[in-house]
Amino acid sequence: MVATLVRSLACLFLLPSVVPCMAQTLPPVVVYGKVGQVSVAPNGSLWLTTRTGNIYYSPSVDSLWQKGLQTNPGADYTGLSTCFDRILFFTSDTAILYGNIRCASDSYERNCLHRTTDGGRSWFVVRFGKDDVWVRHGQTLAGGHGYISASNGRIYRTNDQGLTWQVLPTIFGKEREAYYRAPDLYSFHFADSSTAIATNRSNHLAITTNGFATAQRIPTPLDQGLFERVYKPYYLNGKGRKYVDNWNIDKVRIFGEHLVVLQNRRMYHTRRDSIAWKAASVDVLDLELDDVSGRLFAITADQGVGEFAADLNFTSWGQVNTGVRPLNIRVQRDVVYLLYATYLDEVGTDVVREHVAGLTVTEKNQNRVGGYHVFRATADDIRHTAVRSH
């Protein structure tokens, strides 16, 4: 029905600045559980995964949202249950679903993934290690190769589209520099099966040219004095301690001959053959690289969406004026996808407002509800879809 369209066509003029419609009719699907990332398949289908173990998908930015796998339908709080984070696609049909996933409903083991070979219509459990850990980040390469990193600080590799996994050597030790944090490997990026970079988030970087058979530590932007440390109090077992509040490295990527990181909520870059970090020419909120084309895309602080050239000059395609920070950025076949948690004005039923000269005056009732917007951006246009959340 026309009344159940995801968004109003009036929002879709090809303007350099795109603002979500204030009033729109929404599909009957309601997302239960918090969403942190949008996943995109090679065929352009969009996937939302929730922390209560539910999946929602749309065949395209112009299509209606539908329910996928539902492990906690109607639940907003997962408790001790499964938490879905992201779907990692090898092909449009074959993918893995990762997060903090229980291996079975009656088990507390969490070293498991879900895998599909039919485009998400069915899923089965795959184990990726012996430790009781959950997955932080993932990446696929051509030929069925893929990598995931886990909360135990290890990277796991697959050569058969996620069916079996092998653990790589340890990259980082247990150094924490004043702030207690469990072992972790927060972000990594493989330019190919040999060349890669990784961070445990706590101001540590390592690179490799042999697939992390061995690793070389390199200085960070903080190490080279590009910004000042900020200390805040942290209390452990009733004892006051100091920890660094702004040292987190949230993302690492290899862009041609450059290394790129997000640290202290800024983008920094350096040549791979000589580590000398520089701040980016624009204030970047988030960035992502297309592993097939090697192109680097970003969303800036002024909500500009665009691309970095090989010399790291930024070209903006237009703006996404939501007024909030994006939850994440995804790139598929040189198309940028951005996820936002926003509010929607849902058009409801006719409500009687007043009686005038014996006539009943009605208007559509509008309710402001929570929801998610997914924007699809290219150099030619910016479009979006919306779905309501509970």
Backbone torsions as a table, in degrees:
resi	resn	phi	psi	omega
1	MET	NA	147.0	178.8
2	VAL	-61.2	-33.5	-177.7
3	ALA	-66.8	-12.6	-179.2
4	THR	-107.2	17.7	176.8
5	LEU	-63.6	146.0	-177.3
6	VAL	-62.3	-37.8	-176.4
7	ARG	-149.3	163.3	179.6
8	SER	-80.1	135.6	179.3
9	LEU	-64.5	-18.2	178.7
10	ALA	-66.2	-17.2	179.4
11	CYS	-79.8	-9.4	-163.6
12	LEU	-102.0	19.5	172.2
13	PHE	-62.5	142.7	-175.7
14	LEU	-82.3	79.9	-178.7
15	LEU	-106.0	155.9	177.1
16	PRO	-68.3	-16.9	177.7
17	SER	-125.7	124.9	-175.7
18	VAL	-114.3	125.0	179.9
19	VAL	-120.4	130.3	178.3
20	PRO	-57.7	142.5	178.7
21	CYS	-62.1	144.4	178.4
22	MET	-74.6	-29.1	179.3
23	ALA	-132.9	130.7	179.4
24	GLN	-154.5	150.6	174.6
25	THR	-86.5	141.9	-171.0
26	LEU	-118.5	154.3	175.7
27	PRO	-69.9	163.3	-178.0
28	PRO	-70.0	-14.7	-178.8
29	VAL	-68.5	131.5	175.3
30	VAL	-120.2	129.5	-179.2
31	VAL	-81.5	122.0	175.7
32	TYR	-103.9	124.1	-178.7
33	GLY	105.0	152.7	-178.1
34	LYS	-75.9	136.7	179.2
35	VAL	-108.8	133.0	179.0
36	GLY	-112.7	-20.3	-176.5
37	GLN	-143.8	150.6	167.3
38	VAL	-103.9	137.5	175.4
39	SER	-111.6	146.6	-176.4
40	VAL	-131.5	127.5	177.9
41	ALA	-83.4	161.7	178.2
42	PRO	-57.7	-26.3	178.9
43	ASN	-84.4	4.3	177.2
44	GLY	89.7	0.5	177.2
45	SER	-70.4	146.0	-176.1
46	LEU	-106.2	142.0	-175.7
47	TRP	-135.8	128.5	173.9
48	LEU	-111.9	132.0	178.8
49	THR	-121.2	137.1	-172.2
50	THR	-110.6	161.0	179.4
51	ARG	-77.0	1.3	172.5
52	THR	-105.8	9.5	174.4
53	GLY	83.7	36.2	178.2
54	ASN	-123.2	153.9	178.6
55	ILE	-124.1	139.0	174.6
56	TYR	-132.9	143.0	-176.0
57	TYR	-144.4	157.7	175.4
58	SER	-135.8	131.9	-178.8
59	PRO	-58.5	-26.3	177.9
60	SER	-163.3	175.8	179.0
61	VAL	-68.0	-16.1	-179.5
62	ASP	-101.6	9.5	-174.6
63	SER	-112.8	168.5	178.4
64	LEU	-78.1	152.3	176.0
65	TRP	-81.8	145.9	-179.7
66	GLN	-134.9	162.2	177.1
67	LYS	-85.6	138.5	171.1
68	GLY	-107.2	-139.8	177.9
69	LEU	-58.5	130.0	-179.2
70	GLN	-126.0	105.3	177.5
71	THR	-95.0	-23.0	176.4
72	ASN	-136.9	63.3	-177.5
73	PRO	-62.3	133.0	178.7
74	GLY	80.7	6.2	-177.7
75	ALA	-106.3	136.8	176.6
76	ASP	-101.5	-12.2	-177.6
77	TYR	-129.1	128.6	-173.1
78	THR	-86.5	-24.0	-176.8
79	GLY	59.9	-122.9	-179.3
80	LEU	-96.0	14.2	-175.1
81	SER	-86.9	-166.1	-176.1
82	THR	-79.0	143.9	177.4
83	CYS	-121.4	118.0	178.1
84	PHE	-91.5	138.9	-179.4
85	ASP	-114.0	-55.8	-174.5
86	ARG	-154.7	153.7	170.8
87	ILE	-104.6	128.8	-177.8
88	LEU	-110.7	116.4	-172.3
89	PHE	-96.6	129.7	167.9
90	PHE	-89.0	-42.9	171.7
91	THR	-138.2	-179.8	177.9
92	SER	-67.6	-21.4	179.3
93	ASP	-98.8	-34.9	-174.2
94	THR	-105.2	125.7	-176.9
95	ALA	-156.4	163.8	171.3
96	ILE	-118.9	148.7	177.0
97	LEU	-112.7	122.9	-177.1
98	TYR	-126.3	169.3	-178.3
99	GLY	157.4	-140.8	174.2
100	ASN	-105.7	85.0	-164.8
101	ILE	-111.8	125.1	175.5
102	ARG	-72.5	140.0	-177.6
103	CYS	-71.3	-24.0	176.9
104	ALA	-159.2	160.4	-177.2
105	SER	-64.1	-26.7	-179.3
106	ASP	-104.1	18.0	-177.7
107	SER	-126.0	147.6	175.3
108	TYR	-100.8	1.9	175.1
109	GLU	-68.0	139.1	-173.8
110	ARG	-129.0	15.8	179.2
111	ASN	-88.9	54.7	-174.8
112	CYS	-135.9	156.6	173.5
113	LEU	-124.3	163.2	165.0
114	HIS	-103.5	144.5	-179.4
115	ARG	-131.5	141.5	176.5
116	THR	-127.4	148.3	173.7
117	THR	-125.6	8.9	-179.3
118	ASP	-129.0	35.0	175.5
119	GLY	70.6	27.0	175.9
120	GLY	91.0	3.6	178.0
121	ARG	-71.8	-31.4	176.7
122	SER	-141.7	152.8	-177.5
123	TRP	-135.4	147.0	172.9
124	PHE	-136.2	159.9	-172.0
125	VAL	-84.8	137.3	174.8
126	VAL	-129.5	132.7	175.9
127	ARG	-89.2	143.8	-179.9
128	PHE	-120.2	2.6	179.1
129	GLY	-179.1	-177.4	-179.4
130	LYS	-101.2	-18.4	-179.0
131	ASP	-80.0	150.6	177.9
132	ASP	-84.4	83.1	-172.8
133	VAL	-133.9	170.5	176.1
134	TRP	-125.9	162.8	-172.4
135	VAL	-90.8	136.7	-180.0
136	ARG	-98.6	-43.0	-170.1
137	HIS	-150.9	156.8	179.7
138	GLY	-150.1	158.9	179.5
139	GLN	-154.4	142.0	173.8
140	THR	-114.1	149.3	173.3
141	LEU	-123.3	172.7	-179.6
142	ALA	-65.3	158.0	175.2
143	GLY	80.0	18.4	178.7
144	GLY	81.8	8.3	-179.9
145	HIS	-85.8	147.5	178.6
146	GLY	-161.0	163.9	-178.0
147	TYR	-140.4	146.1	170.1
148	ILE	-134.9	150.3	173.5
149	SER	-115.4	150.9	-171.8
150	ALA	-126.6	170.3	-176.6
151	SER	-71.3	-6.8	174.5
152	ASN	-90.9	6.2	177.8
153	GLY	82.2	15.3	-177.5
154	ARG	-112.9	154.8	172.2
155	ILE	-108.0	138.7	178.2
156	TYR	-116.8	143.1	-176.2
157	ARG	-120.5	143.0	172.9
158	THR	-125.9	145.3	175.6
159	ASN	-118.0	5.8	-176.9
160	ASP	-132.7	43.0	175.8
161	GLN	59.7	37.8	171.5
162	GLY	88.8	8.1	-179.4
163	LEU	-77.5	-42.9	177.0
164	THR	-129.2	155.9	-174.3
165	TRP	-136.9	144.4	175.1
166	GLN	-123.7	139.0	-178.7
167	VAL	-84.6	139.7	177.3
168	LEU	-90.4	163.0	178.6
169	PRO	-58.9	155.3	178.5
170	THR	-63.1	134.8	-178.8
171	ILE	-97.7	-48.7	-177.9
172	PHE	-113.9	152.4	174.6
173	GLY	-87.7	-144.5	-177.1
174	LYS	-110.0	23.7	179.9
175	GLU	-66.3	136.1	-176.8
176	ARG	-131.7	-16.1	175.0
177	GLU	52.4	50.7	166.5
178	ALA	101.4	-16.7	-176.5
179	TYR	-122.9	123.8	-178.7
180	TYR	-68.6	124.6	174.0
181	ARG	-149.2	137.8	-179.8
182	ALA	-62.9	154.1	177.6
183	PRO	-54.3	140.3	-173.8
184	ASP	-156.8	158.9	168.5
185	LEU	-136.9	98.9	-162.9
186	TYR	-81.3	-39.8	-177.0
187	SER	-148.7	148.2	175.5
188	PHE	-152.6	168.2	174.2
189	HIS	-156.1	129.1	175.7
190	PHE	-103.2	119.2	172.6
191	ALA	-72.6	-31.4	172.6
192	ASP	-156.8	-170.1	-175.7
193	SER	-70.3	-10.3	-179.0
194	SER	-109.3	-43.0	-171.7
195	THR	-94.0	124.1	-175.1
196	ALA	-156.1	165.4	175.2
197	ILE	-137.3	149.6	-179.6
198	ALA	-149.0	156.8	175.1
199	THR	-140.2	145.2	170.7
200	ASN	-96.2	15.6	176.5
201	ARG	77.4	-32.9	-175.7
202	SER	-83.3	58.3	175.2
203	ASN	58.9	37.5	175.9
204	HIS	-129.7	133.4	177.8
205	LEU	-127.3	145.4	175.6
206	ALA	-142.8	143.8	176.6
207	ILE	-124.5	162.7	-179.4
208	THR	-150.0	155.4	172.3
209	THR	-121.9	10.0	179.9
210	ASN	-134.9	34.5	176.1
211	GLY	67.8	27.1	-179.3
212	PHE	67.9	24.3	164.4
213	ALA	-61.5	-37.0	168.7
214	THR	-136.5	161.6	-177.7
215	ALA	-137.5	148.3	177.4
216	GLN	-115.6	124.6	176.2
217	ARG	-74.6	141.3	176.4
218	ILE	-131.1	154.0	178.6
219	PRO	-68.1	156.4	179.5
220	THR	-102.3	169.5	173.1
221	PRO	-55.5	-37.8	177.2
222	LEU	-65.7	-42.5	177.6
223	ASP	-58.3	-35.3	-178.3
224	GLN	-91.5	12.1	169.9
225	GLY	75.8	26.4	-179.7
226	LEU	-78.5	-12.8	172.0
227	PHE	-155.9	165.4	-177.1
228	GLU	-89.7	144.4	173.6
229	ARG	-68.1	144.0	174.7
230	VAL	-120.8	123.1	-179.2
231	TYR	-105.1	138.8	173.9
232	LYS	-132.6	152.2	-178.4
233	PRO	-70.0	142.9	175.7
234	TYR	-135.5	133.7	-175.8
235	TYR	-113.1	124.3	179.0
236	LEU	-128.0	122.0	-178.6
237	ASN	55.7	37.2	176.9
238	GLY	79.2	1.1	-178.6
239	LYS	-107.2	132.6	179.9
240	GLY	-75.2	135.4	176.3
241	ARG	-135.4	168.5	175.0
242	LYS	-112.6	142.2	173.9
243	TYR	-141.1	158.4	-179.4
244	VAL	-82.7	125.0	-174.9
245	ASP	-88.9	-22.7	-170.9
246	ASN	-119.4	23.4	-177.4
247	TRP	-93.8	-6.7	-174.6
248	ASN	-57.4	133.1	170.8
249	ILE	-101.9	111.0	-171.1
250	ASP	-89.9	-22.8	-177.9
251	LYS	-157.6	143.9	175.6
252	VAL	-132.6	140.9	177.8
253	ARG	-146.0	154.2	172.9
254	ILE	-107.7	119.1	-177.1
255	PHE	-119.5	95.3	-177.3
256	GLY	61.4	-121.3	178.3
257	GLU	-91.5	11.6	-176.8
258	HIS	-116.5	150.0	166.2
259	LEU	-100.8	139.3	-178.7
260	VAL	-129.3	133.5	177.7
261	VAL	-135.4	155.6	167.6
262	LEU	-108.8	112.5	177.5
263	GLN	-137.0	141.2	-178.3
264	ASN	54.9	35.5	179.1
265	ARG	58.3	32.7	174.4
266	ARG	-137.6	155.7	176.5
267	MET	-95.0	132.9	175.7
268	TYR	-127.1	151.1	-179.8
269	HIS	-141.9	155.8	177.8
270	THR	-153.9	156.1	171.7
271	ARG	-70.6	147.1	-177.8
272	ARG	-69.7	-30.6	-175.1
273	ASP	-87.1	-5.9	179.0
274	SER	-154.1	103.8	-171.6
275	ILE	-77.7	101.9	176.1
276	ALA	-143.5	94.2	-171.4
277	TRP	-69.3	143.0	174.4
278	LYS	-132.9	148.0	175.5
279	ALA	-74.7	146.5	178.9
280	ALA	-66.5	158.5	-178.3
281	SER	-72.6	-15.3	177.3
282	VAL	-128.4	158.5	179.6
283	ASP	-84.2	107.0	-172.3
284	VAL	-96.9	130.3	173.6
285	LEU	-84.4	-42.1	179.8
286	ASP	-158.6	158.9	-177.6
287	LEU	-146.1	159.5	174.6
288	GLU	-155.9	151.3	-177.2
289	LEU	-115.4	139.2	174.3
290	ASP	-85.3	115.3	-174.1
291	ASP	-70.6	-18.8	179.6
292	VAL	-82.3	-51.3	-177.2
293	SER	-88.0	-22.2	-177.3
294	GLY	80.8	8.4	-179.1
295	ARG	-82.6	146.5	-176.7
296	LEU	-112.4	128.2	-177.1
297	PHE	-122.2	160.5	-177.2
298	ALA	-156.3	161.2	168.3
299	ILE	-117.0	128.4	-173.8
300	THR	-99.2	172.5	-176.6
301	ALA	-62.8	-26.9	176.8
302	ASP	-90.5	17.7	177.2
303	GLN	68.1	23.8	175.4
304	GLY	-82.5	134.4	177.4
305	VAL	-105.8	134.0	-179.2
306	GLY	-175.3	-159.0	-170.1
307	GLU	-135.0	144.1	172.3
308	PHE	-90.8	133.4	173.9
309	ALA	-78.7	175.8	-178.4
310	ALA	-61.5	-28.4	177.9
311	ASP	-88.6	8.8	176.8
312	LEU	69.0	22.3	166.3
313	ASN	-82.2	140.5	-172.8
314	PHE	-102.6	135.3	174.5
315	THR	-117.8	122.2	-179.8
316	SER	-88.8	136.7	176.5
317	TRP	-89.3	-23.7	-174.1
318	GLY	159.5	-176.4	-175.6
319	GLN	-121.9	149.6	174.5
320	VAL	-115.3	97.9	-171.0
321	ASN	-91.9	78.6	177.3
322	THR	-95.8	-20.3	-178.2
323	GLY	82.9	1.5	179.7
324	VAL	-133.8	162.7	177.4
325	ARG	-73.8	144.4	175.3
326	PRO	-69.1	147.2	175.6
327	LEU	-73.6	-38.7	174.7
328	ASN	-165.7	166.9	178.3
329	ILE	-122.9	141.3	178.1
330	ARG	-135.0	148.0	178.1
331	VAL	-128.4	132.4	176.8
332	GLN	-140.8	116.4	179.6
333	ARG	55.3	46.9	176.7
334	ASP	64.4	18.8	172.6
335	VAL	-108.6	132.5	-177.1
336	VAL	-95.0	134.4	176.6
337	TYR	-122.4	134.0	-178.0
338	LEU	-126.6	133.3	179.0
339	LEU	-106.9	131.0	177.7
340	TYR	-129.0	141.7	168.3
341	ALA	-94.2	116.8	-172.7
342	THR	-136.7	-172.9	174.2
343	TYR	-113.5	145.8	179.1
344	LEU	-121.4	145.0	172.9
345	ASP	-97.4	103.3	-177.6
346	GLU	-83.8	126.3	178.8
347	VAL	-82.3	122.5	-177.0
348	GLY	-103.0	-144.1	-175.9
349	THR	-88.0	170.3	176.7
350	ASP	-67.5	134.5	179.0
351	VAL	-124.0	132.5	178.4
352	VAL	-72.6	121.8	-179.7
353	ARG	-96.4	-41.4	-178.6
354	GLU	-166.4	166.7	174.7
355	HIS	-113.7	125.1	-178.6
356	VAL	-125.8	118.9	177.8
357	ALA	51.0	42.5	177.6
358	GLY	80.7	-1.6	179.7
359	LEU	-102.1	142.6	178.1
360	THR	-89.3	122.7	179.3
361	VAL	-100.6	122.8	179.9
362	THR	-123.2	160.2	173.2
363	GLU	-151.1	163.3	179.7
364	LYS	-72.7	131.5	175.9
365	ASN	-78.3	139.7	179.5
366	GLN	-121.8	132.8	177.8
367	ASN	-121.4	131.5	176.5
368	ARG	-83.0	121.8	-177.2
369	VAL	-129.0	158.7	176.5
370	GLY	-74.7	153.9	179.1
371	GLY	-169.0	-177.3	178.8
372	TYR	-127.3	136.2	172.4
373	HIS	-108.7	135.3	171.2
374	VAL	-116.8	119.9	178.9
375	PHE	-99.2	140.7	175.1
376	ARG	-115.0	119.2	-172.6
377	ALA	-126.1	133.7	169.6
378	THR	-131.7	179.1	177.5
379	ALA	-67.2	-17.8	-176.7
380	ASP	-95.0	-35.5	-178.9
381	ASP	-159.2	164.7	176.8
382	ILE	-129.6	122.1	-179.9
383	ARG	-127.2	166.6	179.7
384	HIS	-149.5	162.6	173.5
385	THR	-131.4	157.9	-178.4
386	ALA	-136.3	149.8	175.4
387	VAL	-141.4	143.4	-177.7
388	ARG	-79.8	145.8	173.4
389	SER	-113.9	157.5	-177.7
390	HIS	-79.0	NA	NA
